[in-house]
């Protein structure tokens, strides 16, 4: 099987490395608008070769879209003339708007998947072969795609070591808004507020594990995450509202010196240990 990857950053590059190890795959080709990314991906061995977008449409049995979510919507319009036998898999972090924007000509070909994996780093050099191994991948609204393409996508994703979960797109966007997207909002907010209050020397001297851990994801690609926030706006705003309510509860208990209640509130959060 000849597989193409559009977007050769962290996710696309890591997927390329995983695919190259599969006996099912004969060739992994890459394409990226950023020609420096293409050269780097090829030099790093993330893909076997670089081909044009048009050549990818003609020759690949399967095409992965590992690009920002707004770019996925644009690229889908240029894939309307692919063969009926070509499987398209998007790897974006939002799903409802992408699926509603999918051209009818390729809806049967189109499998919407979201790998719950990543780091704060981006670009081809950030890619590594085991990134996706053991990660959950959410496949959304699979009943609207052809069984052939869904089975093919699931087979390849499973061979990459991923755990398949099926979910409708609206539920997916609601849940990731809370569990994935809100933490990025909090991290960006924490870092911006800290930079306004502290100089770089104090941050360097005093930033321990707690700050570094929470601030790490604020290093993530701003273009990618602003696109995600845009597409999942309503769910994200609901998540922010719920978070602000909890923050206000904490603020009031500290202000009113309700230390026993504060301790109970913290203990309630400790239930997370039973889950993670």
TORTOR-285502 format. One line per field, with one value per atom (N, C-alpha, C): residue number from 1; residue in three letters; x, y, z. Coordinates in steps of 0.05 Angstrom, whole numbers. Layout:
<sites>
num <- [NUM;...]
residuo <- [ALA;...]
X <- [X;...]
Y <- [Y;...]
Z <- [Z;...]
</sites>
This chain:
<sites>
num <- [1;1;1;2;2;2;3;3;3;4;4;4;5;5;5;6;6;6;7;7;7;8;8;8;9;9;9;10;10;10;11;11;11;12;12;12;13;13;13;14;14;14;15;15;15;16;16;16;17;17;17;18;18;18;19;19;19;20;20;20;21;21;21;22;22;22;23;23;23;24;24;24;25;25;25;26;26;26;27;27;27;28;28;28;29;29;29;30;30;30;31;31;31;32;32;32;33;33;33;34;34;34;35;35;35;36;36;36;37;37;37;38;38;38;39;39;39;40;40;40;41;41;41;42;42;42;43;43;43;44;44;44;45;45;45;46;46;46;47;47;47;48;48;48;49;49;49;50;50;50;51;51;51;52;52;52;53;53;53;54;54;54;55;55;55;56;56;56;57;57;57;58;58;58;59;59;59;60;60;60;61;61;61;62;62;62;63;63;63;64;64;64;65;65;65;66;66;66;67;67;67;68;68;68;69;69;69;70;70;70;71;71;71;72;72;72;73;73;73;74;74;74;75;75;75;76;76;76;77;77;77;78;78;78;79;79;79;80;80;80;81;81;81;82;82;82;83;83;83;84;84;84;85;85;85;86;86;86;87;87;87;88;88;88;89;89;89;90;90;90;91;91;91;92;92;92;93;93;93;94;94;94;95;95;95;96;96;96;97;97;97;98;98;98;99;99;99;100;100;100;101;101;101;102;102;102;103;103;103;104;104;104;105;105;105;106;106;106;107;107;107;108;108;108;109;109;109;110;110;110;111;111;111;112;112;112;113;113;113;114;114;114;115;115;115;116;116;116;117;117;117;118;118;118;119;119;119;120;120;120;121;121;121;122;122;122;123;123;123;124;124;124;125;125;125;126;126;126;127;127;127;128;128;128;129;129;129;130;130;130;131;131;131;132;132;132;133;133;133;134;134;134;135;135;135;136;136;136;137;137;137;138;138;138;139;139;139;140;140;140;141;141;141;142;142;142;143;143;143;144;144;144;145;145;145;146;146;146;147;147;147;148;148;148;149;149;149;150;150;150;151;151;151;152;152;152;153;153;153;154;154;154;155;155;155;156;156;156;157;157;157;158;158;158;159;159;159;160;160;160;161;161;161;162;162;162;163;163;163;164;164;164;165;165;165;166;166;166;167;167;167;168;168;168;169;169;169;170;170;170;171;171;171;172;172;172;173;173;173;174;174;174;175;175;175;176;176;176;177;177;177;178;178;178;179;179;179;180;180;180;181;181;181;182;182;182;183;183;183;184;184;184;185;185;185;186;186;186;187;187;187;188;188;188;189;189;189;190;190;190;191;191;191;192;192;192;193;193;193;194;194;194;195;195;195;196;196;196;197;197;197;198;198;198;199;199;199;200;200;200;201;201;201;202;202;202;203;203;203;204;204;204;205;205;205;206;206;206;207;207;207;208;208;208;209;209;209;210;210;210;211;211;211;212;212;212;213;213;213;214;214;214;215;215;215;216;216;216;217;217;217;218;218;218;219;219;219;220;220;220;221;221;221;222;222;222;223;223;223;224;224;224;225;225;225;226;226;226;227;227;227;228;228;228;229;229;229;230;230;230;231;231;231;232;232;232;233;233;233;234;234;234;235;235;235;236;236;236;237;237;237;238;238;238;239;239;239;240;240;240;241;241;241;242;242;242;243;243;243;244;244;244;245;245;245;246;246;246;247;247;247;248;248;248;249;249;249;250;250;250;251;251;251;252;252;252;253;253;253;254;254;254;255;255;255;256;256;256;257;257;257;258;258;258;259;259;259;260;260;260;261;261;261;262;262;262;263;263;263;264;264;264;265;265;265;266;266;266;267;267;267;268;268;268;269;269;269;270;270;270;271;271;271;272;272;272;273;273;273;274;274;274;275;275;275;276;276;276]
residuo <- [UNK;UNK;UNK;UNK;UNK;UNK;UNK;UNK;UNK;UNK;UNK;UNK;UNK;UNK;UNK;UNK;UNK;UNK;UNK;UNK;UNK;UNK;UNK;UNK;UNK;UNK;UNK;UNK;UNK;UNK;UNK;UNK;UNK;UNK;UNK;UNK;UNK;UNK;UNK;UNK;UNK;UNK;UNK;UNK;UNK;UNK;UNK;UNK;UNK;UNK;UNK;UNK;UNK;UNK;UNK;UNK;UNK;UNK;UNK;UNK;UNK;UNK;UNK;UNK;UNK;UNK;UNK;UNK;UNK;UNK;UNK;UNK;UNK;UNK;UNK;UNK;UNK;UNK;UNK;UNK;UNK;UNK;UNK;UNK;UNK;UNK;UNK;UNK;UNK;UNK;UNK;UNK;UNK;UNK;UNK;UNK;UNK;UNK;UNK;UNK;UNK;UNK;UNK;UNK;UNK;UNK;UNK;UNK;UNK;UNK;UNK;UNK;UNK;UNK;UNK;UNK;UNK;UNK;UNK;UNK;UNK;UNK;UNK;UNK;UNK;UNK;UNK;UNK;UNK;UNK;UNK;UNK;UNK;UNK;UNK;UNK;UNK;UNK;UNK;UNK;UNK;UNK;UNK;UNK;UNK;UNK;UNK;UNK;UNK;UNK;UNK;UNK;UNK;UNK;UNK;UNK;UNK;UNK;UNK;UNK;UNK;UNK;UNK;UNK;UNK;UNK;UNK;UNK;UNK;UNK;UNK;UNK;UNK;UNK;UNK;UNK;UNK;UNK;UNK;UNK;UNK;UNK;UNK;UNK;UNK;UNK;UNK;UNK;UNK;UNK;UNK;UNK;UNK;UNK;UNK;UNK;UNK;UNK;UNK;UNK;UNK;UNK;UNK;UNK;UNK;UNK;UNK;UNK;UNK;UNK;UNK;UNK;UNK;UNK;UNK;UNK;UNK;UNK;UNK;UNK;UNK;UNK;UNK;UNK;UNK;UNK;UNK;UNK;UNK;UNK;UNK;UNK;UNK;UNK;UNK;UNK;UNK;UNK;UNK;UNK;UNK;UNK;UNK;UNK;UNK;UNK;UNK;UNK;UNK;UNK;UNK;UNK;UNK;UNK;UNK;UNK;UNK;UNK;UNK;UNK;UNK;UNK;UNK;UNK;UNK;UNK;UNK;UNK;UNK;UNK;UNK;UNK;UNK;UNK;UNK;UNK;UNK;UNK;UNK;UNK;UNK;UNK;UNK;UNK;UNK;UNK;UNK;UNK;UNK;UNK;UNK;UNK;UNK;UNK;UNK;UNK;UNK;UNK;UNK;UNK;UNK;UNK;UNK;UNK;UNK;UNK;UNK;UNK;UNK;UNK;UNK;UNK;UNK;UNK;UNK;UNK;UNK;UNK;UNK;UNK;UNK;UNK;UNK;UNK;UNK;UNK;UNK;UNK;UNK;UNK;UNK;UNK;UNK;UNK;UNK;UNK;UNK;UNK;UNK;UNK;UNK;UNK;UNK;UNK;UNK;UNK;UNK;UNK;UNK;UNK;UNK;UNK;UNK;UNK;UNK;UNK;UNK;UNK;UNK;UNK;UNK;UNK;UNK;UNK;UNK;UNK;UNK;UNK;UNK;UNK;UNK;UNK;UNK;UNK;UNK;UNK;UNK;UNK;UNK;UNK;UNK;UNK;UNK;UNK;UNK;UNK;UNK;UNK;UNK;UNK;UNK;UNK;UNK;UNK;UNK;UNK;UNK;UNK;UNK;UNK;UNK;UNK;UNK;UNK;UNK;UNK;UNK;UNK;UNK;UNK;UNK;UNK;UNK;UNK;UNK;UNK;UNK;UNK;UNK;UNK;UNK;UNK;UNK;UNK;UNK;UNK;UNK;UNK;UNK;UNK;UNK;UNK;UNK;UNK;UNK;UNK;UNK;UNK;UNK;UNK;UNK;UNK;UNK;UNK;UNK;UNK;UNK;UNK;UNK;UNK;UNK;UNK;UNK;UNK;UNK;UNK;UNK;UNK;UNK;UNK;UNK;UNK;UNK;UNK;UNK;UNK;UNK;UNK;UNK;UNK;UNK;UNK;UNK;UNK;UNK;UNK;UNK;UNK;UNK;UNK;UNK;UNK;UNK;UNK;UNK;UNK;UNK;UNK;UNK;UNK;UNK;UNK;UNK;UNK;UNK;UNK;UNK;UNK;UNK;UNK;UNK;UNK;UNK;UNK;UNK;UNK;UNK;UNK;UNK;UNK;UNK;UNK;UNK;UNK;UNK;UNK;UNK;UNK;UNK;UNK;UNK;UNK;UNK;UNK;UNK;UNK;UNK;UNK;UNK;UNK;UNK;UNK;UNK;UNK;UNK;UNK;UNK;UNK;UNK;UNK;UNK;UNK;UNK;UNK;UNK;UNK;UNK;UNK;UNK;UNK;UNK;UNK;UNK;UNK;UNK;UNK;UNK;UNK;UNK;UNK;UNK;UNK;UNK;UNK;UNK;UNK;UNK;UNK;UNK;UNK;UNK;UNK;UNK;UNK;UNK;UNK;UNK;UNK;UNK;UNK;UNK;UNK;UNK;UNK;UNK;UNK;UNK;UNK;UNK;UNK;UNK;UNK;UNK;UNK;UNK;UNK;UNK;UNK;UNK;UNK;UNK;UNK;UNK;UNK;UNK;UNK;UNK;UNK;UNK;UNK;UNK;UNK;UNK;UNK;UNK;UNK;UNK;UNK;UNK;UNK;UNK;UNK;UNK;UNK;UNK;UNK;UNK;UNK;UNK;UNK;UNK;UNK;UNK;UNK;UNK;UNK;UNK;UNK;UNK;UNK;UNK;UNK;UNK;UNK;UNK;UNK;UNK;UNK;UNK;UNK;UNK;UNK;UNK;UNK;UNK;UNK;UNK;UNK;UNK;UNK;UNK;UNK;UNK;UNK;UNK;UNK;UNK;UNK;UNK;UNK;UNK;UNK;UNK;UNK;UNK;UNK;UNK;UNK;UNK;UNK;UNK;UNK;UNK;UNK;UNK;UNK;UNK;UNK;UNK;UNK;UNK;UNK;UNK;UNK;UNK;UNK;UNK;UNK;UNK;UNK;UNK;UNK;UNK;UNK;UNK;UNK;UNK;UNK;UNK;UNK;UNK;UNK;UNK;UNK;UNK;UNK;UNK;UNK;UNK;UNK;UNK;UNK;UNK;UNK;UNK;UNK;UNK;UNK;UNK;UNK;UNK;UNK;UNK;UNK;UNK;UNK;UNK;UNK;UNK;UNK;UNK;UNK;UNK;UNK;UNK;UNK;UNK;UNK;UNK;UNK;UNK;UNK;UNK;UNK;UNK;UNK;UNK;UNK;UNK;UNK;UNK;UNK;UNK;UNK;UNK;UNK;UNK;UNK;UNK;UNK;UNK;UNK;UNK;UNK;UNK;UNK;UNK;UNK;UNK;UNK;UNK;UNK;UNK;UNK;UNK;UNK;UNK;UNK;UNK;UNK;UNK;UNK;UNK;UNK;UNK;UNK;UNK;UNK;UNK;UNK;UNK;UNK;UNK;UNK;UNK;UNK;UNK;UNK;UNK;UNK;UNK;UNK;UNK;UNK;UNK;UNK;UNK;UNK;UNK;UNK;UNK;UNK;UNK;UNK;UNK;UNK;UNK;UNK]
X <- [17;0;18;11;26;11;24;11;24;7;17;10;28;23;26;5;5;10;32;40;61;85;108;120;102;111;111;105;106;89;63;45;50;51;56;83;104;130;131;119;118;102;81;65;81;96;113;133;146;165;151;127;112;104;95;85;108;132;154;163;154;161;140;118;96;100;96;98;75;53;30;36;56;61;86;83;105;121;107;120;106;121;109;119;101;108;98;113;106;102;86;82;77;89;85;88;71;73;100;111;137;159;173;193;217;222;243;235;210;200;202;197;199;228;247;276;284;276;284;272;246;233;246;254;268;296;310;337;336;314;311;299;291;280;252;237;209;191;199;184;205;194;212;219;199;204;184;189;172;159;133;119;101;91;73;45;30;2;-14;-11;-25;-17;9;19;8;7;-4;-33;-49;-77;-79;-61;-63;-52;-31;-16;-21;-30;-32;-58;-56;-80;-93;-77;-86;-72;-86;-74;-82;-62;-66;-62;-81;-79;-70;-44;-32;-25;-45;-41;-61;-58;-77;-106;-125;-153;-165;-157;-168;-157;-132;-120;-133;-141;-155;-180;-195;-220;-213;-191;-183;-174;-157;-146;-168;-188;-209;-222;-225;-237;-220;-194;-176;-173;-187;-186;-211;-229;-255;-253;-230;-228;-210;-206;-190;-206;-192;-206;-224;-245;-263;-249;-227;-213;-193;-189;-169;-181;-168;-177;-164;-180;-170;-174;-153;-156;-146;-163;-154;-146;-126;-116;-119;-139;-143;-154;-152;-161;-190;-203;-232;-245;-271;-283;-309;-327;-353;-352;-336;-335;-320;-300;-286;-306;-321;-339;-362;-372;-394;-384;-357;-346;-336;-337;-327;-344;-331;-347;-361;-385;-400;-386;-370;-356;-337;-327;-307;-316;-342;-351;-347;-352;-348;-319;-301;-272;-261;-276;-264;-268;-246;-247;-235;-252;-243;-232;-206;-192;-177;-175;-160;-142;-116;-98;-92;-97;-93;-64;-47;-18;-6;17;31;50;65;83;81;95;95;112;127;146;133;144;132;154;146;165;176;189;199;218;235;254;241;216;201;190;190;177;194;180;194;175;187;172;151;155;137;116;114;95;66;58;31;26;47;45;32;10;-4;-24;-25;-43;-71;-91;-119;-123;-137;-145;-175;-188;-217;-226;-242;-253;-282;-289;-315;-334;-359;-380;-373;-363;-353;-376;-401;-423;-428;-418;-422;-400;-381;-360;-364;-352;-354;-340;-352;-341;-312;-308;-281;-260;-266;-246;-242;-264;-262;-245;-250;-234;-205;-199;-171;-158;-171;-160;-155;-174;-172;-149;-146;-124;-97;-93;-68;-62;-82;-79;-73;-86;-81;-53;-44;-16;4;-3;15;15;-1;-2;-22;-41;-61;-86;-99;-124;-148;-165;-187;-211;-222;-247;-265;-290;-310;-328;-334;-349;-362;-385;-396;-381;-381;-364;-371;-397;-405;-395;-398;-388;-358;-344;-315;-307;-319;-311;-317;-340;-347;-326;-319;-300;-272;-262;-235;-233;-256;-256;-249;-258;-253;-225;-220;-197;-171;-173;-149;-146;-168;-165;-164;-181;-180;-152;-139;-112;-93;-96;-79;-86;-112;-121;-108;-110;-99;-69;-55;-26;-18;-30;-24;-30;-52;-60;-40;-32;-12;14;24;50;48;26;24;22;6;3;30;45;71;91;92;110;104;79;72;80;82;88;117;131;158;178;203;223;234;248;258;277;293;312;298;277;262;248;238;225;245;269;290;299;301;311;290;265;244;225;225;205;212;195;199;182;178;163;135;122;94;90;106;103;113;135;146;126;114;95;71;60;36;42;66;73;83;90;102;86;59;43;39;46;44;66;84;104;93;69;56;52;49;47;22;26;3;-16;-6;-24;-42;-31;-47;-68;-61;-80;-100;-93;-114;-135;-127;-146;-164;-153;-169;-189;-180;-198;-220;-214;-234;-255;-247;-266;-282;-271;-285;-294;-299;-305;-326;-350;-372;-366;-354;-348;-326;-307;-285;-294;-312;-323;-339;-353;-367;-348;-326;-305;-292;-286;-274;-293;-319;-338;-339;-339;-339;-313;-291;-265;-265;-275;-276;-292;-314;-331;-315;-300;-284;-262;-250;-228;-240;-264;-277;-284;-292;-297;-271;-249;-223;-216;-219;-212;-228;-254;-270;-263;-257;-249;-223;-204;-179;-184;-200;-207;-220;-239;-255;-241;-218;-202;-217;-231;-245;-227;-207;-186;-195;-214;-224;-239;-256;-270;-251;-230;-210;-197;-191;-178;-197;-222;-242;-244;-243;-245;-221;-197;-173;-175;-185;-188;-206;-227;-246;-231;-212;-196;-178;-171;-153;-165;-191;-204;-192;-179;-166;-146;-134;-114;-125;-152;-165;-169;-166;-171;-144;-126;-100;-77]
Y <- [-24;0;25;44;69;90;101;120;147;168;195;210;227;244;273;288;317;330;344;356;339;349;332;343;351;360;337;344;324;299;303;281;267;282;271;256;268;256;231;231;208;185;192;172;160;177;167;146;151;132;106;108;84;68;82;69;54;66;55;27;22;-4;-26;-18;-37;-52;-79;-95;-89;-79;-72;-49;-32;-7;-11;-6;-8;18;40;66;88;106;128;154;169;194;218;239;263;288;306;332;353;376;398;424;443;470;483;477;487;469;479;463;456;472;465;441;440;416;391;394;371;361;379;371;358;370;360;333;329;304;282;288;269;262;282;278;261;265;251;223;216;190;187;209;207;195;200;189;178;163;151;171;188;208;231;252;276;277;279;281;305;313;336;329;349;345;330;338;325;296;290;263;246;258;243;235;253;247;224;222;202;175;175;150;137;152;141;126;103;88;101;115;126;153;173;199;209;215;226;256;270;299;306;312;318;348;365;393;408;434;448;445;447;441;459;484;502;494;485;477;451;434;409;416;435;443;453;468;478;456;438;416;397;392;374;382;408;418;411;408;401;371;356;327;315;332;322;304;305;289;264;256;232;207;185;160;150;136;126;106;95;75;87;113;126;133;125;131;156;175;200;198;203;204;230;245;270;265;279;274;299;316;341;337;358;357;365;374;379;363;358;340;350;363;370;388;409;429;417;400;387;369;353;334;349;370;385;399;404;417;398;372;352;352;356;355;328;329;304;284;295;277;258;265;248;239;243;235;205;189;160;153;169;163;173;190;207;194;189;178;200;208;229;217;222;209;230;226;244;228;227;213;230;219;234;231;244;243;269;275;300;309;329;343;373;388;417;425;406;412;409;422;420;418;412;410;381;375;348;338;355;346;337;345;337;309;298;271;249;228;204;180;157;133;124;126;114;134;158;177;166;152;143;116;101;74;75;62;61;83;102;125;117;131;127;144;133;149;147;171;172;174;155;155;164;186;199;194;191;189;170;146;127;115;116;105;121;145;162;158;141;135;106;99;72;52;29;8;1;0;-7;13;39;59;60;56;55;31;8;-16;-13;-1;4;23;45;64;51;36;23;3;-11;-31;-17;4;18;31;44;58;37;14;-7;-18;-22;-32;-11;14;34;33;15;11;28;39;57;42;52;40;55;41;54;58;82;89;102;94;106;125;148;169;187;198;218;244;260;284;305;308;328;321;295;286;290;282;285;314;333;361;371;362;370;360;334;323;333;336;346;376;390;418;421;401;402;389;366;350;358;368;375;405;417;445;465;460;478;479;456;458;476;477;496;525;530;557;565;547;552;556;540;542;569;576;602;625;623;644;646;623;622;635;628;638;668;677;706;722;712;727;728;706;705;723;724;741;771;777;805;813;792;798;794;776;768;773;779;781;753;751;724;712;728;717;702;714;701;675;676;652;630;636;616;605;622;614;597;605;594;575;572;555;526;514;485;468;443;424;432;445;452;472;494;514;503;490;480;460;443;423;437;456;470;488;500;519;505;480;466;468;464;463;491;512;539;543;524;525;514;504;491;512;502;518;537;563;582;581;577;576;552;529;505;508;519;520;542;564;585;574;558;545;526;511;492;507;528;544;556;564;576;555;531;511;499;499;488;509;533;557;552;542;540;521;497;478;489;503;514;536;553;574;562;541;527;516;505;494;516;538;561;572;573;582;564;538;518;521;525;528;553;575;600;598;583;579;565;544;530;548;564;583;603;612;631;619;593;579;578;572;571;598;618;646;655;649;658;643;617;602;613;621;632;660;676;703;702;683;681;663;653;636;611;599;574;551;547;528;499;492;464;458;478;474;472;489;488;461;450;423;402;403;384;387;412;417;405;408;396;365;354;325;314;329;320;318;336;335;311;301;278;252;252;228;222;242;237;215;210;189;161;158;133;129;150;149;149;167;170;160]
Z <- [0;0;0;-17;-19;-2;18;36;33;33;32;58;66;90;82;87;82;109;112;138;151;153;162;188;206;233;253;278;299;294;288;284;257;236;210;208;219;219;235;259;276;263;250;236;213;199;177;187;210;221;228;240;247;223;202;177;163;163;149;160;185;197;191;178;173;147;148;124;105;116;99;80;87;72;55;29;10;8;12;8;23;36;51;38;25;12;29;27;43;25;36;23;45;42;61;46;53;41;47;71;79;67;47;33;50;70;89;106;113;127;110;84;66;66;62;61;87;109;135;140;134;137;121;97;80;92;100;112;138;153;178;174;149;144;154;156;165;143;118;95;75;56;36;14;7;-13;-10;-25;-26;-54;-55;-81;-80;-103;-105;-95;-89;-80;-101;-126;-148;-152;-149;-152;-128;-105;-82;-86;-98;-104;-123;-142;-163;-155;-139;-134;-107;-87;-60;-55;-41;-34;-9;6;32;36;45;50;78;94;121;120;133;136;164;166;192;193;189;187;205;210;227;217;236;230;209;208;188;160;160;135;124;143;135;118;127;112;84;82;56;38;49;33;23;39;31;5;1;-24;-48;-44;-67;-70;-54;-56;-68;-77;-87;-111;-125;-150;-146;-121;-116;-125;-130;-136;-113;-119;-98;-80;-89;-74;-54;-55;-37;-10;11;38;48;58;70;100;115;145;155;168;180;209;219;246;263;257;272;300;316;344;347;326;327;305;308;289;276;292;281;257;259;237;213;217;195;180;195;182;168;180;167;141;140;117;95;101;83;57;34;9;5;-5;-9;-27;-46;-64;-51;-27;-14;14;20;47;52;32;35;40;29;31;58;72;93;121;135;162;180;199;218;243;248;271;286;312;329;348;342;360;385;408;433;441;426;431;421;432;423;445;438;456;451;466;461;438;427;405;378;358;331;310;286;264;261;239;233;255;266;286;312;316;340;338;314;310;321;332;340;337;332;323;342;368;388;398;386;396;397;376;374;386;392;403;431;434;460;464;446;448;439;450;441;416;396;373;371;370;369;340;331;304;306;292;295;271;277;257;235;243;224;206;216;200;174;173;149;128;135;115;106;84;73;92;95;113;104;78;67;78;76;84;114;129;159;167;156;163;156;133;125;144;152;171;198;208;234;233;212;210;212;197;197;224;235;261;283;281;301;298;273;269;279;281;292;323;334;363;377;362;374;383;404;414;402;388;374;392;392;406;386;386;367;383;371;385;364;370;352;354;333;332;352;358;378;406;413;439;441;419;419;424;410;413;441;452;480;499;498;517;514;489;486;493;491;499;528;545;574;580;568;577;562;538;522;517;508;499;522;543;566;580;584;595;580;553;538;544;547;554;581;600;627;626;610;609;596;574;561;581;595;614;637;648;670;661;638;629;624;610;605;630;650;675;690;689;703;690;663;649;655;660;666;695;713;741;749;734;742;720;728;707;701;679;669;689;704;723;745;756;778;768;744;733;731;721;717;744;764;791;806;804;822;810;783;771;776;793;800;782;791;775;770;789;785;763;764;743;716;716;691;678;695;684;672;686;676;653;653;632;606;608;585;560;561;537;525;540;528;507;504;483;457;458;434;412;387;364;365;366;369;345;321;298;299;306;308;330;353;375;372;359;355;335;316;298;313;331;347;364;377;394;377;353;335;328;320;312;335;359;382;401;391;407;428;421;440;462;456;477;495;483;499;517;508;525;549;544;566;586;576;594;610;598;612;634;627;647;672;667;689;706;692;706;723;712;726;752;750;774;796;789;809;820;802;811;830;825;843;870;870;895;912;898;912;923;906;913;938;939;961;987;985;1009;1021;1003;1013;1025;1011;1021;1048;1051;1076;1097;1091;1109;1117;1099;1104;1098;1115;1109;1109;1126;1127;1101;1092;1067;1043;1045;1023;1022;1045;1046;1034;1041;1030;999;990;961;947;959;948;948;970;972;951;944;923;897;892;867;867;891;893;882;877;865;838;826;800;801;824;827;820;824;818;788;773;744;729;736;722;740]
</sites>
